[in-house]
């Protein structure tokens, strides 16, 4: 069998779709030889690579959502924002602890944007927790993370679907997860400030996702099949997105099999 690399893309709450995709790959006995992740894809990818336990991943995701129901783009005071960040850091303490990349059962890497060089960096050694925090630190929502001697923020800004890491490390079958529906609903009235910020961010991520994939010619892309998209971490949306990921993965499972057996 050829070696398969899986790139889990960024996309905020849409990242719950990754869980449905991983479930389909497991059910079909598809071996994952490496995972690269960006932003929420880094969170899911790190957890799965470390424990290789999808039931535990789902339990941890639901537990976090039950205790922290929130939207990324909303009105909040400085104190509320700091409290939310602290809760996420404590959650990561519980999940990743002092684990390092070397502890992962599946080789794993995540990306981040270096604010000083303006380049994407790939993190694949050292503290798993700190690297994941850097990869998901959306500017304006989270503080930048100082790691590897650099100030780092969300890797999805330049490389939301890090297939390039897998390509340069010679994985033969490249599977990327594009979380974005690339469709935007009409506004029923003039958008609010936060709707403008949210929509602009989603459009940017969508365009960057397509641009990144254009640079890799031989790849298989999984796209979740959403019924509805909401920028909200909740149990309802989580289950909906997991099912969307499952449907998207099922559409490509035979293509993945063929690529592995060529």
N, C-alpha and C positions, 0 to 999 in steps of 0.2 A: 504494500500500500504506500502511496505517496504521503508526504507529511502535510497536514492541514493547519493553516494559521487562520484564526478567527479574530477579526477586528470589530470590537463593540463600540459603536458610535455614540457621540454625545447627543443630548436632547432633553435635559431636565427630567421632568416626570415621565416623559415618553420612555425613559430607560427601563421602566418596568416590563416593557415588551421583551427585553433581553432574557428575562426569566422563562417566558414561553418558548423562546427560540432554543435556549439551552435544554429545555425539557424535551423538545422534539429531537434534537441531536442525540440526547441520551437514549431515548426510546428506540432510535434507529441505529444504535451502536456505532455512531460516528465518533471516531477518536479525534480529539483536539490536541494537537502537538504544541501549540503556543497560542496565547491570547494577548492581543494588544488592546488597550482601552483608552478612551478619551472622555474626560468629564464624568458623567454618570456611567458611561461604559467602563471607566477605570474603577469605579466603586464596585460594580457588579463583577467585572473581570477579576479584580483582586480577591474578592470574597470567594468566588468559584475556584480560582486557581489555587488558593490557599487550602481550602477545605475539601473541594470537589464533592460537595454535599448540597445538592439543590434543595432538598427539604429544609435544611438549616438556613439557606439563603432566603427562601420564601418566608420562613418564620421570622428571621431578623428584619426583613423588609416590612412585613406587616406590623411587627412590633413597633418599629420606628414610626411608621405612618400613623398608627393609632395614637401615639403619644405626641406627634408633631404634625398635625394637620395644618398645612400652610401652602400659600402660593409664593413662588419666588419673587414675583413682581407685585408688591402691594405697599400700602401706607403703613409705616411702623416707626416707632420712636427709636432713638439710638439705643436705649436700654433694651427694648424688645429685640432689636437686631442682634445685639451682643448676646442676649440670652439664647436666641435661636442658634447662633454660631457655636456657643458653648455646648448646647445640647448635641449638635452634630459631632463636635470634637469628642464628647464623652461617649457617644455611640461608637465612634471609630476606635476609641480606647478599648471598649468592650469587645468589639469585633476583631480588630487587628492587633491590639496590645503592642508587644515589643517584637512582633514577627518581622522578618526581613524577606526580601524577594527570594532569597535562597531557600526559604522554608516552603515555598509554593510547590504543590504537587504537579502543577502544569506550569511550564515556563511562562512568565508574565512580564509585560512592560506597559507603562503608561506615558502619555506625553503631557507637556506643559509648555506655556509660552514664557520665554525669558524676556522680562520687561526691558532689560538693558541692551541685549543684542538684537531683540526683535525677531528671534528665531525660535523654532520649535526644538525642544530638547526631549529626548526619550530617557525615562528613568527606569532602570532595571537592576539597581542594587541599593542596599541600605534599607532604611525604614519604610516599610510598606505603607504604614499609616500616613506618614508625612508626604510621601509621593502622591498618594491618592488625594489628600487634601489639596495639594498644589494643582493637580490635574482638574479638580472640580471647582476651583476658586473663581467663580464668575466675578469679574470686576464690577464694583458698585454694589454687589450683593455680599461677597465675602472679602476678607482681607487677603492680600498677597501672602505667599508662603516663602520664607527664606530657606532654601534648600540647595545643596550642592554649591554653595557660594553665590547663589543667584536669587533674585526676587521673581517668583513664578506665579502665574495665574492660569486660568482655564485653558487647557490644551485644545479645546474645540474651536478657538478663535482662528487658528491657522490650519489645523489638521483634525477635523471632527471625526473622520473615519480612518484611523491610522493603518491603512493597508501597506503604506510605504515601508514601515518598520518590518513587516512580515516579508515583503518582497526583497528588501536588502539583506535579510537574514536567510534567504534561500528556501523559504517554505513554498512547496510546489503548488498546492491548492489553496487559493486565497479566497476567503469568504468574508465579506464585509456586511455589516448591519447598518442600513441607512434608516434611522428612526423617523425622519421628517416626511410628512405627507406631501410636501411641495404644493399644497393647495391652501388658499387663505379665504376665509369667509368674508362676506361683505359686512360693513358696519351698518347697523340700523340707524345710527345717529353719529354725530361727530365723536370721534374716539377721545377717551380721556387721556391724561398724561401717561398713566401707567399702561394703558392699552397701546399707546404709541410706542413706548419703550419695549413692551413685550413683543409686539408685532415686528418692529424693526429688528430686534434681536433674532427672532425666529426666521425672518427673511434672510438675514446675514448667514445664519447657520445653514439654512437650506441651500443657498448659493454656494457656500464654501464646501458643503458635502458633495455636491455635484462636481465641483471643480477638482477636488481631491481625487475622486474616483476616476476622472478622466485621465489622470496621470498613470493609472494602472490598467493596462489593456486586458490582461487575462485574469478575470476575477468573477466570482459569483456574488450577486448582491441580494440580500434578504431585505424585503420591505414589509413591515407590519401592515396588516389590513384593519385599519381603525374604523369603528362605527362612529366615534365622536372623539374630538380632541379637546382637552381642557388642561390648562396650566395649573394643576392642583394636585398635590399629593394627598390622596384619600384612598380608602380601601376599595371604593367603587371604581375609581379610575384605574387603580392598580390591577384589579381583576380584568377589567376591560382591555387594558394594554397588554396584559399577559396573554390573553386570548388572541389579540391582534398579532402578537409576535408568533404565536403558535401557528396561526393560519398562514402567515407569511413564510415561515420556515417549511411548512408542509408543501408549499408550492415549489420549493427549490430542492427538496430532499433528493429527488431522483437525479437532478443535475449534479449535486454534490457527489452522489454515489458514482456516477459516470466519470467525473473528473478524477476521483480517487483510483478508479480501476483502469484508467487509460494506460 
